[in-house]
Amino acid sequence: MLATGIGSLPGEDFAEAVRVVLGELPDLPHLPELAARGAIAGMVGRTLAVLADLDADLQPAGWRLTGSTGSPGVDQRRARSLLGQDLDTLEELADGTGQFRAGGAFKIQVTGPWTLAASVERPRGDRLLADHGARRELAQALAEGVRHHLNDVRRRLPGAARLIVQLDEPALAAVLAGRVPTASGFGRHRSIHPPEASQALEWVLGAIVEEGGEPWVHSCAPGTPLGLLRGAMREAGTGSAAASGARGLAVDLSQLSAGDHDQLAEALEAGETVALGVVPSLDPDAPLSDKQVTERVLRWLDMVGLDPHEVSLAITPTCGLAGAGEAWSRRAMALARTSATSLSD
């Protein structure tokens, strides 16, 4: 039983955030995202920093692609520079702990192709979501960029035996249901059909598998199609030497439907990993103990008829911790760790 974080943390001190993650989540630490440092450090900016062959700039309305001219905007260049500095810091601090010298696991996060398409504008306005060709080009550029990013992290953490790449897809349910607003705010983008949604995910997930990484997908939004995600992950691994590696779904337990519980139980029975979000991502009104967290997980496992010692389960906060106070963010990670330890005993 492992404990990990979703990605984002409060504050602006990246080195301190890495120290906290390495200390509180030693079995599965992750690369922190500190959105308080600005758009270049947020979920979308971080991913545009690894995007291959597509340029972007930052406008008052948000990020916009400018094409494939080889001339990224100043903010995209800043995002890439900041990511490089952060990886330098990670490499230095991780080496100092000796945490990966005898194996170990590490997790990085990138925005998935559909949340990215719903968040970034085309060169001539409106979201990429509105353009079939642009959606395809974006997913393929993301797949190629993730390859390079994964190998860069592997080079910096040569002792890490297991590298997980988590695709964050909080907008996927809205994309499929046609609920993403147009730029004017007066309309909604057309819904994306599941086969197209699955194919774009397969390209990115397949790139992760081919580079020896382990793909996870995270969403804490209700209505996320877990069956579609599991199917895309299976297809992404077809024919690959790495196909036998575990795959993962990261969810917020409080947002699940009855069908979601069944999907997660099937995933666990198939040897896949479920990262179960059970620790509040915002400061709770009442004190919370690791015993309460553990009991909640055990109740869920009992409901789906599974033994905690026979499944690949990770305990996490319900979502990112960027909106939490720094004291609670540290406490939330500690609760996940101590609960995971209790469940393993």
Secondary structure, DSSP 8 states (H G I E B T S, - for coil): -EE---SB-SSS-HHHHHHHHHHH-TTS-B--B-GGG-GGGSHHHHHHTT-SS-EEEEETTEEEEEESSS---HHHHHHHHHHHHHHHHHHHHHHHHTTTTT--EEEEEEE-HHHHHHHSB-TTSSBGGG-HHHHHHHHHHHHHHHHHHHHHHHHH-TT-SEEEEEEE-TTHHHHHHT--B-TTSSSB-----HHHHHHHHHHHHHHHHHTT-EEEEEE-STT--HHHHHHHHHHHHTT-TTTTS--EEEEEGGG--HHHHHHHHHHHHTT-EEEEEEE-SS--SS---HHHHHHHHHHHHHHHT--GGGSEEEEEESS--TTS-HHHHHHHHHHHHHHHHHHH-
